[in-house]
Amino acid sequence: MKAFIVTHYGPDGLESADIPAPEIGPRDVLVDVRAASINPLDKMVRNGEFKQLIRYKLPFTLGHDLSGVITKVGAEVRGFKVGDEIYSRPRDLRIGAFAESIAIDAADVALKPTSLSFAEAAAVPLVALAAWQALVDVAHVRPGQKVLVHAGAGGLGSTVIQVAKYLGAYVATTAHTKDINKLTELGADEVIDYTAADFAEVLSGYDIVLDSLGTASLEKSLTILKPGGLAISVVGPPDPAFAAQLGKSLLKPVMALLSRKVRSRARKLGVRYSFFFMQANGAQLAKLAALYDDGTLRPVLDRTFAFDETLEAMAYVEQGKANGKIVVTR
């Protein structure tokens, strides 16, 4: 079958190849991939940014998000059958959405929201799980709390806005002038135009910040939190809790060193810092599917590419052109 595989780590490490069709284990389902979306995480994994933490064996198929149709089920699988339309973010070390088919642990799979097309469904598993886990499992957002979401026009940011509003939060976001109306329609209560204002000079007293931009944005975000507030970053630096999440407690001192500066800054300001890395979870995807089907959540797509154009789709995302999720379809 055709797939896009990482042959070596680096910007030129992804290429098209013909590889054997996957075999399934007793708890797996085999899925005919109809659509897959591009995430910043794909670039990070391709470039080897997590190679010391998540040890993929080269070569491996890339791709973290997909929708498709089940063509085979393992002997121990219950709740799914051949012909089911599903969506999934496969667990780490078992990714491979940029392929004609993929074997996935059934625990990472949920029935596709019936209201969404395959392209729309492929756009949401990673960002929806990330938004839900960051806001519900980590931040424990309550009605009336104030949440700042950076880069609200992106795939993650636009989803976090919607989930935060569903949870009853007051939501502010940063965005370009051209995206203000779109984000207001998604539910943002306040949109800071970063071309005209510095969010750190406008906002204060926030309970939670979710940052996906990097060090400079994260450090400024700490200053707008109320005492005890929490800054969550999806781009790092990783903290000791991340080592525990990976089951690699020996790396805790390394993570502590990497995040020492931001954690020290947070302590001085009387706030908290947490690095966040989402986990595959089919049960949560099933809950989220209901929210998409009842209109509480909606996907935000920029454009689609043909499966053969996966490399071009990756380049489009890396060039910063995407205004929403990019999806490749078969």
Order of alpha helices (4+ residues) and beta strands (2+ residues): beta-beta-beta-alpha-beta-beta-beta-beta-beta-alpha-alpha-beta-alpha-beta-alpha-beta-alpha-beta-alpha-beta-alpha-alpha-alpha-beta-alpha-beta-alpha-beta
